[in-house]
Amino acid sequence: MPYTPHVEQHFRAGLVVRDMVIGLSDGLTVPFALAAGLTGAVDSTALVVTAGLAEIAAGSIAMGLGGYLAGKSDVEHYASERQREQLEIEQKPDVEAMEVMELLQSHGLTPEESAPVVAALRRRPEAWRDFMLRFELGLEKPDPRRALTSGAVIAAAYIAGGLIPLGPYMFLPSAHSALPWSVGVTGAALAVFGWIKGRFTGSGPARSALQTLLIGGLAAGAAFLIARAIS
């Protein structure tokens, strides 16, 4: 029989999707809530657009910088733990070997089955170190370029999301008349975004769409009512 190679289909862009989710979710909800809140206080599209664009600029910078610093922190944390694990292997090899035995047995291997694996790792200190980082500490080696990519993706997604609720205010003369359009386009964007997120993450597109729509709607509704009450 002809051999058909087995090709596993795994989604490998999880980190990029995560960054897009972070940027888009905040980009859609925060400027939307701000625009709705200002509309509840004043009927000025110029004010709403100016404040919205200022918030998008500040928010994208803050969110992008946060993503960049988080990525840098992951790289630094991994390097620190890698050095610590290297020293422990050099200074306390017997203790580390016992930890490997316990890890393997916790995954169902017997002591007899674990012993050759431990012996093989002891002959390869670098592989031993990486094994402990992965299976004892649960750490994956981060991509050094990940920090910059993460910051850029989050910032861009925040800007893209933030411009959607402001669109109607840019084309209509009255903030009160623009609000229903903003609610409509933002609600549709939240639902589509939630559906796509659920599709990629496996959490269920319909459930994710409804959840995202409810969160965005509650944020905007709360801001609108607070601003209306204060004014």
N, C-alpha and C positions, 0 to 999 in steps of 0.2 A: 504494500500500500504506500502511496506517496506520502511523504511527511509534510505536514502543515505546521509551520512554526506557530507557537502560542504567543500572541501579542496581548499583553495586558493593557487595558485602557484605564489609566489613572489620570485624574485631574491634577496637574502639576503647577498651576498658577495660583495656588491658594493664598500666598502672601500678597500678591498683587491685587487679587479680589478683595482680600481683607482690607487693604489700604483704600481701595475704591469704595468699599462699604462705609468705612469710617468717614472719608471725605464727603461722599454724596449724601449720606444720611444727615450729617450736621449741616452741609451746605443747603440742603432742601428745607430743613426744619427751622434753623435759626434765622436766616433772612426772611423766611415766610412768616414766622412768628413776629419778627420785628416789623415787617410791613403791615401785617394785620393789626398789630398793637398801635402803630402810628396812625393808621387809618381810623381806628376807634377814637383817636384824640383830635386829629386835624384832617381836613380835606385838601391836602396838598400833595400832588404827585411829585413835584420837585423835591419836597422835603423827604418823602418816602424813598425816592430813587437815590438822592444824595446820601441819606443815612444808610440805605441798603448797600450801596456800592462801598461806602466806607467800612461797613461791617464785613463785607465780603473780603476786602483787601486785608483788614486786620485779622479776620478769622482764618483766611488761607495761610497767611504768614505764620500765625500762632500754631495752627494745626500741622502745617508742613514742618515747622521747626521741631514740634513735638515728635513727629514721626522720625525725623532725622536723628534727634537725640536718643530716641528709643532704640533705633538701629545701631547707633554707636555704642550705646550701653550694652546691647547684646554681644557685640564683638569684644568689648573690654571684659565683660563678665566671663565669656567663654575662655579668653586668654588667661584670666586670673585663675579660673578653676582648672584649666589644663596644666598650668604651672604647679598648682597645689597638688594635683593628682600625680604629676611626675615626681615630685619630691616624696610623696607618700610611698610610691612604688620603690623608689631608691632607698628610703630610710626604713620602711616597715613592709618589706615584701611578703613576709609570712602572714601578716594581718590582712594585707590586700588580697593575698591568695585565698584566705578563708572567706573574704567577702565575695570573691568570684564564685566559690563553691556554693555559698548561700544563695547567690543570685540565680545560678543555674538550677539549683534544687527547687527554688521558688517557681521555676518555669516547668517543673515536672521531671527533671533529670535526676537519676539516682547518683549517690556518691561515686559509684564505680564508673558511671558514664561521664561524670563531671571531671574526674581526676585527669584524664588525658587532655581535656580542653584547658584546664588550669596549667598543666605542664607546658603545653604549646604556647600559651600566652606568656608564661614566664621567660620563654626563650625569645620573645618578641616584645620588648618593653614598650615600643611605640604603639603597637597594636593593643597591648594590655591597657595602656593609658587611654586610648580612644574607646576601648570597650567599656571601661569604667565610666568615662564621661557620658557615653550613650545610655548604658543600661543601669548604672547606679544613680547618676545625677539627672538622667533624662535630657541631656543637652546635645543638640545638633550643631555642627560647625556652621556658623553664620557666614554668609557671603559678605566680604568687606565692602562691596559696592552697594549692599542692600540699604544702608542708611540713606544715601543720597536718592536712590530710586524711590524708597518709601516716602521720603519727604516730598519729592516732586509729584508723585502720584496722588498723595493725600491733598496737597495744595491745589492741584489741577482739578481734582474731583470736587473739591469744595467750591471752587469758582464756577465750574459747570453747573453744579446743583444750585448755587445761590442765584445765578442769573435767571433761572426758570420762574420763580415767584415774582421777580421784579419786572419781567417782560411786559405784562399788561400795564404796569404803571408808566412804562416808557412810551406807550403808544396811545393811552387814553388820557383825556384832559382832567378827569375827576378821579380822586383816590377812591371815593365810595363806589363809583361805577367800575373801577379797575379791580376792586377787591373780589367780587364774584368770579371774574375771569382768573384772577390769581389763585383763588381757591380751586377752581376747576383744573387748571393746567398743573398746579402743584399736586393736587390729589391724584391726577392721572400719572404724573411722574413718580410719585411715591408708590403707587400701586405697581407700575411697571418695574420700578427699581426693586421693590420687595419681591416681585415674582421672579425676576432674574436672579436675585440673591438666593432665594429659596431653591431655584433650579441648580445653581452651582454648588450650594452648600449641602443639598440633600435634605433640607428641613421641611420641604413641602412648599411649592410655589404659591398655592392659594393661601395657605396659612401665613406665610411670610409676607405676602402682599397685604393681607388684611391687618396684620400686626404693624407693619411699617406705616400704613395709612392711618391707623388709629393713633399711633404715637405722634406723627406729624400734625394730625388734626387737633389732638389735645393740646399740644404746645401752642399752636397758633390761636386756638380758641381761648386758652387761658390768657395769653398776652393781649388779645383783643378786649376781653372783658375787663381785665385789670386797667388797661388804658382808658376804656370807656368810663369806668367807675371813677378814676382819678380826675378825668377831664369834666 
